[in-house]
């Protein structure tokens, strides 16, 4: 039984999909006006492993994540770029540049999520491809008197929707005191929000019954989700910062238009700070996904950092925490390497002629592995408790290391049981989106490392320990961890 904390009801609830064996989920995607940062990565990764866990649990998942490709921020970015080129430009140039900006940053978003190992959604609708459906949706709201026309704009009438505020848990007075409300004399009520915006000169626009213009931000997600998943679907997700006003407005306009509940479960991930402060370019602590990958080269480190906190909790990023994630991953990598070396040793024919009771050890380890899987499932079923789920992987490594160090067990017996354990670790890690692969090195770098390792071995044979230590320090400065084993030195990139 999977339980989920539902922001709408403020309690954990048993997951009961509308269709047996199938889950329909919608997550708010990027507004493509800039390069994605590690906060974007956290949200995308969280809903990636939630989706994967549903699939691991036997569900078919239809996962929709939208793209906002026309927006005030995109228009400003395009305008700034054109001003950098020329002091004056005509409207058609701005429209074209808006498309170029959106396309460029969407490509970057796709590429960097792919490098992180985050899967694309089942469907990825774009706002600009859904304008006719948005116009039809707004017309329904006007007909039912939940919306009104004001000049070339159309607004949703918040006072007409009696349940407004149920997601964020606020009444209308709290909302007006706690949030800066944009002053607009066209509005009948300060909390009313735009469904359609009248066109400004030179900006992208589409024809509508109310004149040329473009949709408001909130209407996009209501239309794209209900068009693709139905008037009512299972899960709607996004960052904690979207609860109000974005998701609150989605509920109001969607239920007003369709008369249906909209989403059954609302899942929101906590936000990310950097060294105790909100991430900001002005503070110099703005870390893009590209920045992280250039520095650390290993997506698993960012994921392990995320997994160490519950998805609903805030997280504070620091280099020290990434170092902790690296040490944690190295524990698993070292264990895998020991199993692989044992495999090589056994395959060379050592301990032949002995008749160990391999079946006994295989059965015992299969039982242990199944118990570990049950612990993993129990953690993930409890509102995706990834810190507990991740600890199961390290518990498996601990069990494996105990087997490796037990001199009363023959190597061939160890290998069969450890192979089962390693397979289970990889299977569970895959659900969490972890590759658990060592950091790759280029051929030229590998040759240099191998040469230094060989020089160190020569120095040790000559008992020139000062030179051996100097070479080891040099390897360490290159990010190489060296381990001396009975089969010779083993190195890995860290």
C-alpha positions as CSV (number, residue, x, y, z in Angstrom):
1,X,0.0,0.0,0.0
2,X,1.5,3.3,-1.1
3,X,0.7,6.3,1.0
4,X,1.2,9.9,-0.1
5,X,1.1,13.2,1.8
6,X,-1.7,15.1,0.0
7,X,-1.2,18.9,0.3
8,X,-4.9,19.4,-0.3
9,X,-6.0,17.4,2.8
10,X,-2.7,17.9,4.8
11,X,-2.4,14.2,5.6
12,X,-1.1,11.0,4.3
13,X,-3.6,9.1,2.2
14,X,-3.6,5.6,0.6
15,X,-3.0,5.9,-3.2
16,X,-6.2,4.8,-5.0
17,X,-5.8,5.5,-8.7
18,X,-8.9,6.3,-10.7
19,X,-8.1,3.5,-13.1
20,X,-7.0,0.2,-11.8
21,X,-3.3,-0.4,-12.5
22,X,-2.8,3.1,-14.1
23,X,-1.6,6.4,-12.7
24,X,-2.0,9.7,-14.5
25,X,0.2,12.5,-13.2
26,X,0.9,16.0,-14.2
27,X,3.9,18.1,-13.1
28,X,4.6,21.8,-13.8
29,X,7.6,22.0,-16.0
30,X,10.1,24.8,-16.9
31,X,9.6,28.3,-18.1
32,X,12.4,28.3,-20.7
33,X,14.1,31.7,-20.4
34,X,17.4,30.7,-18.7
35,X,19.7,27.7,-18.0
36,X,18.4,25.3,-15.4
37,X,19.8,25.3,-11.9
38,X,20.2,22.6,-9.2
39,X,16.8,23.6,-7.8
40,X,15.2,22.7,-11.1
41,X,17.2,19.5,-11.0
42,X,15.8,18.5,-7.6
43,X,12.2,18.9,-8.6
44,X,12.7,17.0,-11.9
45,X,14.6,14.3,-10.1
46,X,12.0,13.8,-7.3
47,X,9.1,13.3,-9.8
48,X,11.4,11.1,-11.8
49,X,11.9,8.6,-9.0
50,X,8.3,8.9,-7.9
51,X,7.3,7.8,-11.4
52,X,9.9,5.1,-11.4
53,X,8.7,3.7,-8.1
54,X,5.1,3.6,-9.4
55,X,6.3,1.6,-12.4
56,X,8.5,-0.7,-10.2
57,X,5.3,-1.3,-8.1
58,X,3.5,-2.5,-11.2
59,X,1.6,0.6,-12.4
60,X,1.4,2.0,-15.9
61,X,2.2,5.7,-15.6
62,X,1.2,8.5,-17.9
63,X,3.5,11.3,-16.9
64,X,2.9,14.8,-18.4
65,X,5.3,17.7,-17.8
66,X,4.5,21.0,-19.6
67,X,6.7,23.7,-21.1
68,X,5.9,27.4,-20.8
69,X,7.4,28.8,-23.9
70,X,5.7,32.2,-24.0
71,X,5.9,34.3,-20.8
72,X,6.9,37.8,-19.5
73,X,10.3,36.5,-18.5
74,X,11.0,34.9,-22.0
75,X,9.9,38.1,-23.7
76,X,12.2,40.2,-21.4
77,X,15.1,37.9,-22.2
78,X,14.5,38.2,-25.9
79,X,14.1,42.0,-25.7
80,X,17.3,42.3,-23.7
81,X,19.2,40.2,-26.3
82,X,17.9,42.4,-29.1
83,X,18.8,45.6,-27.2
84,X,22.4,44.2,-26.9
85,X,22.5,43.9,-30.7
86,X,20.7,47.1,-31.7
87,X,19.2,50.1,-29.9
88,X,16.0,49.8,-32.0
89,X,14.2,46.8,-33.4
90,X,10.8,46.1,-34.8
91,X,8.1,43.8,-33.4
92,X,8.5,40.9,-35.8
93,X,12.1,40.6,-34.6
94,X,11.0,40.3,-31.0
95,X,8.5,37.6,-31.9
96,X,11.1,35.6,-33.7
97,X,13.7,36.1,-30.9
98,X,11.1,34.9,-28.3
99,X,10.8,31.6,-30.2
100,X,14.6,31.4,-30.5
101,X,15.1,32.0,-26.7
102,X,12.4,29.4,-25.8
103,X,13.8,26.8,-28.2
104,X,17.4,27.4,-27.1
105,X,16.7,27.0,-23.3
106,X,14.4,24.1,-23.8
107,X,17.2,22.3,-25.7
108,X,19.6,23.0,-22.8
109,X,17.0,21.8,-20.2
110,X,16.5,18.5,-22.2
111,X,20.2,18.0,-22.6
112,X,21.1,18.5,-19.0
113,X,18.3,16.4,-17.6
114,X,19.4,13.7,-20.0
115,X,23.0,13.9,-18.6
116,X,21.6,13.6,-15.1
117,X,19.8,10.5,-16.1
118,X,16.3,12.0,-15.7
119,X,13.9,10.4,-18.2
120,X,11.7,12.6,-20.5
121,X,8.0,12.7,-19.7
122,X,5.4,10.5,-21.5
123,X,4.0,13.7,-23.0
124,X,5.5,17.2,-23.0
125,X,3.0,19.8,-24.2
126,X,4.0,23.4,-25.0
127,X,1.9,26.4,-24.2
128,X,2.1,27.8,-27.7
129,X,0.7,24.6,-29.2
130,X,-2.3,24.7,-26.9
131,X,-3.7,28.2,-27.5
132,X,-7.0,27.2,-29.2
133,X,-7.9,24.9,-26.4
134,X,-7.1,27.7,-23.9
135,X,-9.4,30.1,-25.7
136,X,-12.2,27.5,-25.6
137,X,-11.6,26.9,-21.9
138,X,-11.8,30.6,-21.1
139,X,-15.0,30.9,-23.1
140,X,-16.6,28.2,-20.9
141,X,-15.6,30.2,-17.8
142,X,-17.1,33.4,-19.2
143,X,-20.3,31.6,-20.1
144,X,-20.6,30.3,-16.5
145,X,-19.9,33.8,-15.2
146,X,-16.7,32.6,-13.4
147,X,-14.7,35.0,-15.7
148,X,-15.3,38.5,-17.1
149,X,-13.9,40.5,-20.0
150,X,-12.2,43.8,-19.1
151,X,-11.1,45.6,-22.3
152,X,-8.8,43.2,-24.1
153,X,-8.2,41.2,-20.9
154,X,-10.1,38.4,-19.3
155,X,-10.0,37.8,-15.5
156,X,-11.2,34.9,-13.3
157,X,-13.6,36.0,-10.6
158,X,-12.1,34.7,-7.4
159,X,-15.2,35.7,-5.3
160,X,-17.4,33.4,-7.4
161,X,-15.4,30.3,-6.4
162,X,-16.3,29.5,-2.8
163,X,-13.5,27.0,-2.2
164,X,-10.7,29.4,-3.2
165,X,-7.8,29.0,-0.7
166,X,-8.4,25.3,0.3
167,X,-5.0,24.2,-1.1
168,X,-2.9,26.8,0.6
169,X,-5.1,26.9,3.7
170,X,-5.6,30.6,3.6
171,X,-8.7,32.8,3.6
172,X,-8.9,35.7,1.1
173,X,-8.0,38.3,3.7
174,X,-4.8,36.4,4.5
175,X,-3.9,36.2,0.9
176,X,-4.3,39.9,0.3
177,X,-2.1,40.7,3.4
178,X,0.5,38.1,2.7
179,X,1.0,38.5,-1.0
180,X,1.8,41.5,-3.1
181,X,-1.3,42.0,-5.3
182,X,-0.7,43.7,-8.6
183,X,-2.7,46.9,-8.9
184,X,-5.0,46.8,-11.9
185,X,-8.1,49.0,-12.2
186,X,-9.6,46.5,-14.7
187,X,-10.0,43.9,-11.9
188,X,-13.3,43.8,-10.0
189,X,-11.5,42.2,-7.0
190,X,-7.8,42.4,-6.1
191,X,-7.2,38.6,-6.1
192,X,-8.7,38.1,-9.5
193,X,-6.2,36.8,-12.0
194,X,-5.6,37.1,-15.7
195,X,-6.8,34.3,-18.0
196,X,-6.0,36.3,-21.1
197,X,-3.8,39.3,-21.6
198,X,-4.3,42.0,-24.2
199,X,-1.4,42.1,-26.7
200,X,1.3,44.7,-26.2
201,X,3.0,46.2,-29.3
202,X,5.6,43.9,-30.9
203,X,5.0,41.0,-28.5
204,X,3.9,37.5,-29.5
205,X,0.1,37.3,-29.7
206,X,-2.8,35.2,-31.0
207,X,-6.3,36.1,-32.2
208,X,-9.2,35.6,-29.8
209,X,-12.8,36.7,-29.3
210,X,-11.5,39.4,-27.0
211,X,-8.8,40.7,-29.4
212,X,-5.2,39.8,-30.0
213,X,-3.3,38.7,-26.9
214,X,-1.8,35.7,-25.1
215,X,-2.9,33.4,-22.2
216,X,-2.1,34.0,-18.6
217,X,0.3,31.6,-16.9
218,X,-2.2,29.7,-14.7
219,X,-4.6,28.8,-17.5
220,X,-1.9,26.8,-19.3
221,X,-1.6,24.0,-16.8
222,X,-5.3,23.6,-16.3
223,X,-5.9,23.2,-20.1
224,X,-2.9,21.0,-20.8
225,X,-3.5,18.7,-17.9
226,X,-7.2,18.2,-18.5
227,X,-6.8,17.9,-22.3
228,X,-4.3,15.1,-21.9
229,X,-5.3,13.3,-18.7
230,X,-9.0,14.1,-18.4
231,X,-11.2,16.4,-16.3
232,X,-10.1,14.4,-13.3
233,X,-6.8,12.7,-12.8
234,X,-4.6,11.2,-10.1
235,X,-1.6,13.4,-9.2
236,X,-0.6,17.0,-9.7
237,X,2.9,17.9,-8.6
238,X,5.3,20.8,-8.4
239,X,7.5,22.9,-6.1
240,X,6.3,24.2,-2.8
241,X,6.5,27.7,-4.1
242,X,3.7,26.9,-6.7
243,X,1.0,26.2,-4.1
244,X,-0.1,29.8,-4.1
245,X,-1.1,31.4,-6.3
246,X,-0.4,29.0,-9.3
247,X,-1.9,25.7,-8.1
248,X,-4.6,27.5,-6.1
249,X,-5.7,29.2,-9.3
250,X,-5.5,26.0,-11.3
251,X,-7.9,24.3,-8.9
252,X,-10.3,27.3,-9.1
253,X,-10.5,27.7,-12.8
254,X,-10.4,23.9,-13.6
255,X,-13.2,23.0,-11.2
256,X,-15.2,26.0,-12.3
257,X,-14.9,25.0,-16.0
258,X,-15.4,21.2,-15.6
259,X,-17.4,20.7,-12.4
260,X,-14.9,17.9,-11.5
261,X,-12.5,17.6,-8.6
262,X,-9.4,18.1,-10.9
263,X,-6.4,16.3,-9.2
264,X,-7.0,13.8,-6.4
265,X,-3.5,14.1,-4.8
266,X,-1.2,17.1,-4.7
267,X,2.5,16.5,-4.2
268,X,4.9,19.3,-3.5
269,X,8.7,19.2,-3.1
270,X,10.6,21.3,-0.7
271,X,12.9,24.1,-2.0
272,X,16.7,24.4,-2.1
273,X,19.0,26.9,-0.6
274,X,22.8,27.2,-0.9
275,X,25.0,27.5,2.2
276,X,21.9,28.7,4.2
277,X,20.8,31.4,1.7
278,X,18.3,31.5,-1.1
279,X,20.0,30.8,-4.4
280,X,20.5,34.1,-6.3
281,X,22.7,35.4,-9.0
282,X,23.2,38.7,-7.0
283,X,24.5,36.7,-4.1
284,X,26.9,34.7,-6.3
285,X,25.6,31.4,-5.1
286,X,23.6,30.5,-8.2
287,X,24.6,27.0,-9.2
288,X,23.5,25.7,-12.6
289,X,23.2,22.0,-13.5
290,X,26.1,22.6,-15.9
291,X,28.2,24.2,-13.0
292,X,27.7,21.1,-10.9
293,X,28.5,18.7,-13.7
294,X,31.7,20.5,-14.7
295,X,32.9,20.5,-11.1
296,X,31.9,17.0,-10.0
297,X,31.3,15.0,-13.2
298,X,29.1,12.6,-11.4
299,X,25.2,13.0,-11.4
300,X,24.9,10.3,-8.7
301,X,26.5,12.7,-6.1
302,X,23.7,15.3,-6.6
303,X,21.1,12.6,-6.5
304,X,22.5,11.0,-3.3
305,X,22.5,14.5,-1.7
306,X,18.8,14.9,-2.7
307,X,17.9,11.4,-1.4
308,X,19.4,12.0,2.0
309,X,16.5,14.4,2.7
310,X,12.7,13.7,2.4
311,X,11.3,15.2,-0.8
312,X,9.0,17.5,1.1
313,X,11.8,18.9,3.3
314,X,13.9,21.9,2.4
315,X,17.5,21.1,1.5
316,X,20.6,23.2,1.9
317,X,23.3,22.6,-0.7
318,X,27.0,22.8,0.2
319,X,30.3,21.3,-1.1
320,X,30.7,19.5,2.3
321,X,27.4,17.7,1.7
322,X,28.4,16.7,-1.8
323,X,31.7,15.3,-0.3
324,X,29.6,13.2,2.1
325,X,27.6,11.9,-0.9
326,X,30.8,11.1,-2.7
327,X,32.1,9.1,0.3
328,X,28.8,7.3,0.5
329,X,28.9,6.3,-3.2
330,X,32.5,5.2,-2.8
331,X,31.5,2.6,-0.2
332,X,29.2,1.0,-2.7
333,X,31.8,1.2,-5.6
334,X,34.5,-0.3,-3.4
335,X,32.2,-3.2,-2.5
336,X,31.3,-3.8,-6.1
337,X,35.0,-3.8,-7.0
338,X,35.8,-6.4,-4.3
339,X,33.0,-8.6,-5.7
340,X,34.4,-8.2,-9.2
341,X,37.9,-9.1,-8.1
342,X,36.6,-12.1,-6.2
343,X,34.8,-13.2,-9.4
344,X,38.1,-13.0,-11.3
345,X,39.9,-15.0,-8.6
346,X,37.2,-17.7,-8.6
347,X,37.0,-17.9,-12.4
348,X,40.8,-18.6,-12.5
349,X,40.0,-22.0,-10.9
350,X,41.1,-21.5,-7.3
351,X,39.7,-23.8,-4.7
352,X,38.8,-26.5,-7.3
353,X,38.2,-30.0,-6.0
354,X,36.3,-28.7,-3.0
355,X,32.6,-29.4,-2.7
356,X,30.9,-26.5,-0.9
357,X,27.2,-26.4,-0.2
358,X,26.6,-23.5,-2.6
359,X,22.9,-24.0,-2.7
360,X,22.7,-23.3,1.0
361,X,24.4,-20.0,0.8
362,X,22.4,-18.9,-2.3
363,X,19.2,-19.7,-0.5
364,X,20.3,-17.8,2.6
365,X,21.4,-14.8,0.6
366,X,18.2,-14.8,-1.5
367,X,16.2,-14.6,1.8
368,X,18.3,-11.7,3.0
369,X,18.0,-9.9,-0.3
370,X,14.2,-10.3,-0.2
371,X,14.1,-8.9,3.3
372,X,16.1,-5.9,2.2
373,X,13.7,-5.4,-0.7
374,X,10.8,-5.5,1.7
375,X,12.5,-2.8,3.8
376,X,13.1,-0.7,0.7
377,X,9.4,-1.0,-0.4
378,X,8.2,-0.2,3.1
379,X,10.2,3.0,3.1
380,X,9.1,4.1,-0.3
381,X,5.5,3.2,0.4
382,X,5.6,5.6,3.3
383,X,5.4,8.8,1.2
384,X,8.6,8.1,-0.6
385,X,10.9,8.1,2.4
386,X,14.2,8.1,0.5
387,X,16.6,8.5,3.4
388,X,15.3,5.2,4.8
389,X,15.2,3.6,1.3
390,X,18.8,4.7,0.7
391,X,19.9,3.3,4.0
392,X,18.8,-0.2,2.8
393,X,21.4,0.0,0.0
394,X,24.1,0.6,2.6
395,X,22.8,-2.1,4.9
396,X,23.2,-4.5,1.9
397,X,26.8,-3.3,1.5
398,X,27.5,-3.8,5.2
399,X,26.2,-7.4,4.9
400,X,28.3,-8.0,1.8
401,X,31.5,-6.7,3.5
402,X,30.9,-9.0,6.5
403,X,30.7,-12.0,4.1
404,X,33.9,-10.9,2.3
405,X,35.8,-10.7,5.6
406,X,34.5,-14.1,6.9
407,X,37.5,-16.5,6.5
408,X,35.2,-19.5,7.2
409,X,33.4,-19.1,3.9
410,X,35.0,-20.4,0.7
411,X,35.5,-17.8,-2.1
412,X,33.2,-19.7,-4.4
413,X,30.4,-19.6,-1.8
414,X,31.0,-15.9,-1.2
415,X,30.8,-15.2,-4.9
416,X,27.4,-16.8,-5.5
417,X,25.8,-15.0,-2.5
418,X,27.5,-11.7,-3.1
419,X,26.4,-11.7,-6.8
420,X,22.8,-12.0,-5.6
421,X,23.3,-9.1,-3.2
422,X,25.0,-6.9,-5.8
423,X,22.1,-7.6,-8.3
424,X,19.6,-6.5,-5.7
425,X,21.5,-3.3,-4.9
426,X,21.6,-2.3,-8.5
427,X,17.9,-3.1,-9.0
428,X,16.9,-0.9,-6.1
429,X,19.4,1.8,-7.0
430,X,17.9,1.9,-10.5
431,X,14.4,2.7,-9.0
432,X,16.1,5.7,-7.4
433,X,17.8,6.7,-10.7
434,X,21.3,5.9,-9.5
435,X,23.8,4.5,-11.9
436,X,26.4,3.5,-9.3
437,X,29.1,3.6,-11.9
438,X,32.6,4.8,-11.2
439,X,33.5,8.2,-12.7
440,X,34.7,7.7,-16.2
441,X,38.1,8.9,-17.3
442,X,39.4,9.6,-20.8
443,X,41.9,7.3,-22.5
444,X,44.8,9.7,-22.2
445,X,44.1,10.3,-18.5
446,X,43.7,6.6,-17.8
447,X,47.1,6.0,-19.4
448,X,48.7,8.7,-17.3
449,X,47.2,7.2,-14.1
450,X,48.2,3.6,-15.0
451,X,51.8,4.9,-15.6
452,X,51.9,6.6,-12.2
453,X,50.5,3.5,-10.5
454,X,53.2,1.4,-12.2
455,X,56.0,3.9,-11.1
456,X,54.7,3.8,-7.6
457,X,54.8,0.0,-7.6
458,X,58.4,0.1,-8.8
459,X,59.3,2.6,-6.1
460,X,57.8,0.3,-3.5
461,X,59.7,-2.7,-4.8
462,X,62.9,-0.7,-4.4
463,X,61.7,0.3,-0.9
464,X,61.8,3.9,-2.0
465,X,58.8,4.7,0.2
466,X,59.3,8.5,0.0
467,X,58.9,8.4,-3.8
468,X,55.9,6.0,-3.5
469,X,54.2,8.4,-1.1
470,X,55.0,11.3,-3.4
471,X,53.4,9.5,-6.4
472,X,50.3,8.6,-4.2
473,X,49.9,12.3,-3.3
474,X,50.1,13.2,-6.9
475,X,47.4,10.7,-7.8
476,X,45.3,12.1,-4.9
477,X,45.6,15.6,-6.3
478,X,44.2,14.3,-9.6
479,X,41.2,12.9,-7.7
480,X,42.4,9.3,-7.7
481,X,41.8,7.0,-4.8
482,X,44.3,4.2,-4.6
483,X,43.8,1.0,-2.7
484,X,46.5,-1.6,-2.1
485,X,45.0,-5.2,-2.3
486,X,46.5,-8.7,-2.2
487,X,46.0,-8.7,-6.0
488,X,47.8,-5.4,-6.5
489,X,46.9,-1.7,-6.4
490,X,43.4,-0.7,-7.5
491,X,42.5,2.9,-8.4
492,X,39.3,4.8,-8.9
493,X,38.3,8.3,-9.9
494,X,36.6,10.2,-7.0
